[in-house]
Amino acid sequence: MIFWQLFLSFVQIGLFSIGGGYAAMPLIQHQVVDVHPWLTMGQFADVIAIAEMTPGPIAINSATFVGIQVGGLPGALVATLGCVAPAFVIVLTLAWVYYRCRGLTLVQGVLDGLRPAVVAMIASAGLTLLLQAFYGQRELPADWTALDWKAVLLFAAGFFLLRKWKVNPLWILAGSGVLSVLFFLLPFP
């Protein structure tokens, strides 16, 4: 039963995640945290972090990691297959349709209309993960004292280094990991 639920959940994610892996994050979160409480929000944030560091598409990596958490290796295979199957069928169908109808203005209009929705989905997922990192919860709390200043400092430093000097993101991840360990080991306020 759990394998069937995993498969159907990730078929839905694969079916409706227009815009790539980052656009799929709110859909994955909804399925694995809200609909089926397979993971807590903290565990989900960890899965996303690991999926981002692992080579390959983030949605597929997330499906694999969630599947392992829920059903072991068979769960990983089922969740990954569920995530990939709709995209495979949709891409083949759209490629054929686009090849046949690429000159139509209707097709260009549909593609232009999808862009803002994809940006909104990515922004929503990013904001949710940012709130989880800064406050340990998905909503903005009324009490600002819950803010994790160490996480804000790491975020600001990483963002600055990425935007100002175009530092390789792998160095940002490695540096953030080292600083997080130091923050944990050393008694900072």
Buried (B, 14 or more C-beta within 10 A) or exposed (E): EBBEBBBBBBBBBBBEBBBBBBBBBBBBBBBBBEEBEBBEBEBBBBBBBEBBBBEEBBBBBBBBBBBBBBBEEEBBBBBBBBBBBBBEEEEEEEEEEEEEEEEEEEBEEEEEEEEEEBEEBBEBBEEBBEBBBBBBEBEEEEEEEEEBEBBEEBBEBBEEBBEEEEBEEEEBBEBBEEBEEEBEEEEEE
